[in-house]
Amino acid sequence: MHFLRRNWRNKADHADLCQEVYVRVYEAALQEIPAQAKPFVLSTARNLLIDHVRREHVISIEAVADLDSLGLGTEEATPDRVVIAREELRRLQDALDLLPPRCREAVVLRQVEGLSRREIAKRMNISEETVKRHLAVGVCALADTLYGETSGQRRTP
């Protein structure tokens, strides 16, 4: 209780926090009795306080349900953003064009159309393992092309 009083400002919560510490310690002791009880209880209390602080920082969905009331403007596509987006799309298309056809098809089906490996395998009439290899090679090659080669060797299927 001394630890909770020292580290938690709201006095009304102290008894509830103490009970939660008891519950956590009891549940953990069912699995295994701690070698040193006092450090275990104190670390449990500390972790509980950390959890409560994290929960307090979460903003409820109701609080931001009406975004217009917050006075935030919508992001409009400014001319410079349009140019940057088009340039990124052009670079991506150029990188996709460098991929082998089957590899490119697998990557597009997965990343653009959102199909699972099983669905891609059925559509391309290949095994799921082959789809996995095509995707791995394709994504690595795209990353190498778009962000610079990292391994010094270009992977091919």
C-alpha positions as a Markdown table, in Angstrom:
| # | Residue | x | y | z |
|---|---|---|---|---|
| 1 | Met | 0.0 | 0.0 | 0.0 |
| 2 | His | 2.9 | 2.4 | 0.7 |
| 3 | Phe | 4.1 | 1.9 | -2.8 |
| 4 | Leu | 0.7 | 2.6 | -4.3 |
| 5 | Arg | 0.1 | 5.7 | -2.1 |
| 6 | Arg | 3.5 | 7.0 | -3.1 |
| 7 | Asn | 3.1 | 6.4 | -6.9 |
| 8 | Trp | -0.6 | 6.9 | -7.5 |
| 9 | Arg | -2.2 | 10.3 | -6.9 |
| 10 | Asn | -5.8 | 9.4 | -6.8 |
| 11 | Lys | -6.4 | 8.1 | -3.3 |
| 12 | Ala | -9.8 | 6.7 | -4.2 |
| 13 | Asp | -8.1 | 4.1 | -6.4 |
| 14 | His | -5.7 | 2.8 | -3.8 |
| 15 | Ala | -7.9 | 0.1 | -2.5 |
| 16 | Asp | -9.0 | -1.1 | -5.9 |
| 17 | Leu | -5.4 | -1.1 | -7.1 |
| 18 | Cys | -4.3 | -3.1 | -4.1 |
| 19 | Gln | -7.0 | -5.7 | -4.8 |
| 20 | Glu | -5.9 | -5.9 | -8.4 |
| 21 | Val | -2.3 | -6.5 | -7.2 |
| 22 | Tyr | -3.6 | -9.3 | -5.0 |
| 23 | Val | -5.4 | -10.9 | -7.9 |
| 24 | Arg | -2.4 | -10.7 | -10.2 |
| 25 | Val | 0.0 | -12.1 | -7.5 |
| 26 | Tyr | -2.5 | -14.9 | -6.7 |
| 27 | Glu | -2.9 | -15.9 | -10.4 |
| 28 | Ala | 0.9 | -15.9 | -10.9 |
| 29 | Ala | 1.4 | -17.9 | -7.7 |
| 30 | Leu | -0.9 | -20.5 | -9.1 |
| 31 | Gln | 1.6 | -21.1 | -11.9 |
| 32 | Glu | 4.7 | -20.9 | -9.7 |
| 33 | Ile | 5.5 | -19.5 | -6.3 |
| 34 | Pro | 8.0 | -16.6 | -6.6 |
| 35 | Ala | 11.4 | -17.1 | -5.0 |
| 36 | Gln | 11.3 | -13.6 | -3.4 |
| 37 | Ala | 7.8 | -12.4 | -2.6 |
| 38 | Lys | 8.4 | -8.7 | -1.9 |
| 39 | Pro | 10.2 | -7.8 | -5.2 |
| 40 | Phe | 7.6 | -9.8 | -7.1 |
| 41 | Val | 4.7 | -7.9 | -5.4 |
| 42 | Leu | 6.3 | -4.6 | -6.0 |
| 43 | Ser | 7.0 | -5.3 | -9.7 |
| 44 | Thr | 3.4 | -6.5 | -10.1 |
| 45 | Ala | 2.2 | -3.2 | -8.6 |
| 46 | Arg | 4.5 | -1.2 | -10.8 |
| 47 | Asn | 3.3 | -3.1 | -13.9 |
| 48 | Leu | -0.3 | -2.5 | -12.8 |
| 49 | Leu | 0.3 | 1.2 | -12.5 |
| 50 | Ile | 1.9 | 1.3 | -15.9 |
| 51 | Asp | -1.1 | -0.5 | -17.4 |
| 52 | His | -3.5 | 2.1 | -15.8 |
| 53 | Val | -1.4 | 5.0 | -17.2 |
| 54 | Arg | -1.5 | 3.5 | -20.6 |
| 55 | Arg | -5.3 | 3.1 | -20.4 |
| 56 | Glu | -5.6 | 6.7 | -19.4 |
| 57 | His | -3.8 | 7.9 | -22.5 |
| 58 | Val | -6.1 | 6.0 | -24.8 |
| 59 | Ile | -8.6 | 8.4 | -26.3 |
| 60 | Ser | -12.1 | 7.0 | -26.5 |
| 61 | Ile | -13.8 | 6.7 | -29.9 |
| 62 | Glu | -16.7 | 8.8 | -28.7 |
| 63 | Ala | -14.4 | 11.7 | -27.9 |
| 64 | Val | -13.3 | 12.0 | -31.5 |
| 65 | Ala | -16.4 | 10.7 | -33.2 |
| 66 | Asp | -17.2 | 14.2 | -34.5 |
| 67 | Leu | -14.0 | 15.3 | -36.2 |
| 68 | Asp | -15.6 | 18.5 | -37.5 |
| 69 | Ser | -16.1 | 19.7 | -33.9 |
| 70 | Leu | -12.3 | 19.5 | -33.4 |
| 71 | Gly | -11.7 | 22.2 | -36.0 |
| 72 | Leu | -9.3 | 20.1 | -38.0 |
| 73 | Gly | -9.3 | 20.8 | -41.7 |
| 74 | Thr | -9.3 | 18.0 | -44.2 |
| 75 | Glu | -6.2 | 17.4 | -46.1 |
| 76 | Glu | -6.6 | 18.7 | -49.6 |
| 77 | Ala | -4.4 | 17.5 | -52.4 |
| 78 | Thr | -2.1 | 20.4 | -53.0 |
| 79 | Pro | -0.3 | 20.6 | -56.3 |
| 80 | Asp | 3.0 | 19.6 | -54.7 |
| 81 | Arg | 1.4 | 16.6 | -53.1 |
| 82 | Val | -0.1 | 15.6 | -56.4 |
| 83 | Val | 3.3 | 15.8 | -58.1 |
| 84 | Ile | 4.9 | 13.8 | -55.3 |
| 85 | Ala | 2.2 | 11.1 | -55.4 |
| 86 | Arg | 2.4 | 10.8 | -59.2 |
| 87 | Glu | 6.2 | 10.5 | -59.0 |
| 88 | Glu | 6.0 | 7.8 | -56.4 |
| 89 | Leu | 3.4 | 5.9 | -58.5 |
| 90 | Arg | 5.6 | 6.2 | -61.6 |
| 91 | Arg | 8.6 | 4.8 | -59.6 |
| 92 | Leu | 6.5 | 1.9 | -58.3 |
| 93 | Gln | 5.3 | 1.1 | -61.8 |
| 94 | Asp | 8.9 | 1.2 | -63.2 |
| 95 | Ala | 10.0 | -1.1 | -60.4 |
| 96 | Leu | 7.1 | -3.5 | -61.1 |
| 97 | Asp | 8.0 | -3.5 | -64.8 |
| 98 | Leu | 11.5 | -4.8 | -63.9 |
| 99 | Leu | 10.1 | -7.9 | -62.2 |
| 100 | Pro | 9.7 | -11.2 | -64.0 |
| 101 | Pro | 6.1 | -11.5 | -65.3 |
| 102 | Arg | 5.0 | -14.3 | -63.0 |
| 103 | Cys | 6.6 | -12.6 | -60.0 |
| 104 | Arg | 4.9 | -9.3 | -60.9 |
| 105 | Glu | 1.6 | -11.0 | -61.3 |
| 106 | Ala | 1.9 | -12.6 | -57.8 |
| 107 | Val | 2.9 | -9.3 | -56.2 |
| 108 | Val | 0.0 | -7.4 | -57.8 |
| 109 | Leu | -2.5 | -10.1 | -56.9 |
| 110 | Arg | -1.3 | -10.0 | -53.2 |
| 111 | Gln | -0.5 | -6.3 | -52.6 |
| 112 | Val | -3.0 | -4.6 | -54.9 |
| 113 | Glu | -5.9 | -7.0 | -55.1 |
| 114 | Gly | -5.4 | -8.4 | -51.6 |
| 115 | Leu | -5.7 | -12.1 | -52.4 |
| 116 | Ser | -4.4 | -14.8 | -50.1 |
| 117 | Arg | -1.5 | -17.1 | -51.2 |
| 118 | Arg | -4.0 | -19.9 | -51.7 |
| 119 | Glu | -6.2 | -17.7 | -54.0 |
| 120 | Ile | -3.2 | -16.6 | -55.9 |
| 121 | Ala | -2.0 | -20.2 | -56.3 |
| 122 | Lys | -5.4 | -21.2 | -57.7 |
| 123 | Arg | -5.6 | -18.3 | -60.1 |
| 124 | Met | -2.0 | -18.8 | -61.4 |
| 125 | Asn | -2.2 | -22.6 | -61.3 |
| 126 | Ile | 0.9 | -23.0 | -59.2 |
| 127 | Ser | 1.6 | -24.3 | -55.7 |
| 128 | Glu | 1.4 | -22.1 | -52.6 |
| 129 | Glu | 5.1 | -22.6 | -52.0 |
| 130 | Thr | 5.8 | -21.2 | -55.5 |
| 131 | Val | 3.6 | -18.2 | -54.7 |
| 132 | Lys | 5.5 | -17.7 | -51.5 |
| 133 | Arg | 8.8 | -17.7 | -53.4 |
| 134 | His | 7.4 | -15.3 | -56.1 |
| 135 | Leu | 6.2 | -12.9 | -53.4 |
| 136 | Ala | 9.4 | -13.0 | -51.4 |
| 137 | Val | 11.5 | -12.4 | -54.5 |
| 138 | Gly | 9.2 | -9.7 | -55.8 |
| 139 | Val | 8.9 | -7.7 | -52.6 |
| 140 | Cys | 12.7 | -7.9 | -52.1 |
| 141 | Ala | 13.4 | -6.8 | -55.7 |
| 142 | Leu | 10.9 | -3.9 | -55.3 |
| 143 | Ala | 12.5 | -2.8 | -52.1 |
| 144 | Asp | 16.0 | -3.0 | -53.7 |
| 145 | Thr | 14.8 | -1.0 | -56.7 |
| 146 | Leu | 12.8 | 1.6 | -54.7 |
| 147 | Tyr | 15.1 | 2.0 | -51.7 |
| 148 | Gly | 18.5 | 0.9 | -53.1 |
| 149 | Glu | 20.0 | -2.5 | -53.2 |
| 150 | Thr | 20.9 | -3.8 | -49.7 |
| 151 | Ser | 22.5 | -7.1 | -50.4 |
| 152 | Gly | 24.6 | -6.3 | -53.4 |
| 153 | Gln | 22.9 | -9.1 | -55.4 |
| 154 | Arg | 19.6 | -9.0 | -57.1 |
| 155 | Arg | 17.4 | -12.0 | -56.4 |
| 156 | Thr | 15.7 | -13.8 | -59.3 |
| 157 | Pro | 13.0 | -16.4 | -59.2 |
